[in-house]
Amino acid sequence: MEKQFNGFHPDGLGFLIGMAMQNDPSYYNANKHTYEDKLRKPLVDLITDLSPLMLKIDANLDTSSRRTLCRIRRDARFHPKFPYRTHMWFSFKPPNKGNSEYFTYHFYIDPDICSSGIGFYSGQARSMITAYKKRILEEPKLFKKIINIEGIKKLDLVGEEYKRKMNKIPLPNVIEKWYNKKSFSVHLDEPIDQLVFSHELLKKVQQRYIDLVPLYDFVTGRDVRFNFKF
C-alpha cells in the first residue's frame, strides 16, 4: 500500500501557536483551511499508515480517524474560556471503549514536542488495571523481562503513585515503581526537529509501537509476543 504520510507542515504547528495567542472562533474560522490541510490531514495520513500495524497488533482496535483523532474544539462545558486545543493527539482503542477505558497506543504533538507511547489515559480503567497488577504478582519474572526491553527502558514512565505501597508481597524496586502507580503511561517527549516534517517520523512511531507490543500483550492479558514482526 502506498504511504500517505509525508511529515507535518510548519504551518500546521504555526496554527497551534496562533491558537494559543487567540483562542476563539474568529481565529479558527479565519485559519480553518490551514488547520484542515496542514495539521489535520497529516494526522489522518499518519493514522492511515499506522493502521495496518495496529490491526496486526490487535485486530479489535478501531483505526478510523473519526474514532482515533481528537477534535480541535474542546468540550465547552469544561473549557468555556479556551474552546480550542493548542495541541493534537490520537489513540487506538476498541470500538466499544473510550479513551479512559482502555490501555491505548497514543501520539501527541504541539509546537514544542512530539510524543508517542502507550498507557492509561486515567485511572478509570479500574478492572483492566487491577487485572494487570494481579498478573504482575503472578508472573513477576515475565514482567521484569518486558520492562527491561531496550525500547521500553528508554521511555519515561509517568503516572500518579499511591502514597503508600500497595503490594502485599515484596517486589524488586524496578517492578514496584510500576505496580504502585494508580495508572501509568510510557512515552518519550522529543523536541520538534526536521524528523517531524518528514516521512521518517512514521518509521520511528512504528518502531516504538512494535517495541511496546510485549507490554501491550501483558497488560491486556494476552500471550506475550517478544518477537513480533511487521
GIJONOR-V688072 format. One record per backbone hydrogen bond with DSSP energy under -0.5 kcal/mol. CO is the residue of the C=O (numbers start at 0). NH is the residue of the N-H. Records with the same first field share a line. If there is no record, write none. Layout:
BEGIN
CO: NH / NH
END
This chain:
BEGIN
8: 11 / 12
9: 13
10: 14
11: 15
12: 16
13: 17
14: 18
15: 19
16: 20
17: 21
21: 23
23: 27
24: 28
25: 29
26: 30
27: 30
28: 31
30: 34
31: 35
32: 36
33: 37 / 38
34: 38 / 39
35: 40
37: 8
38: 42
39: 43
40: 44
41: 45
42: 46
43: 47
44: 48
45: 49
46: 50
47: 51
49: 53
50: 54
51: 55
52: 56
53: 57
57: 60
59: 94
60: 62
61: 92
63: 66 / 67
64: 68
67: 90
71: 84
73: 75
74: 77 / 78
82: 73
87: 108
88: 69
89: 106
91: 104
92: 61
93: 96
97: 100
98: 101 / 120
101: 103 / 120
103: 118
104: 91
105: 116
106: 89
107: 114
108: 87
111: 191
112: 109
113: 189
114: 107
115: 187
116: 105
117: 185
118: 103
121: 124
123: 125
124: 128
125: 129
126: 130
127: 131
128: 132
129: 133
130: 134
131: 135
132: 136
133: 137
134: 138
138: 142
139: 143
140: 144
141: 145
142: 146
143: 147
145: 148
148: 151 / 152
149: 153
151: 154
155: 157 / 186
157: 184
159: 181 / 182
171: 174 / 175
172: 176
174: 177 / 178
175: 179
177: 180
179: 161
183: 119
184: 157
185: 117
186: 155
187: 115 / 189
189: 113
192: 195 / 196
193: 196
194: 197 / 200
195: 7
197: 200
198: 201 / 202
199: 203
200: 204
201: 205
202: 206
203: 207
204: 208
205: 209
206: 210
207: 211
209: 212
211: 215
212: 216
213: 217
214: 218
215: 219
216: 221
217: 220
223: 225
224: 227
END
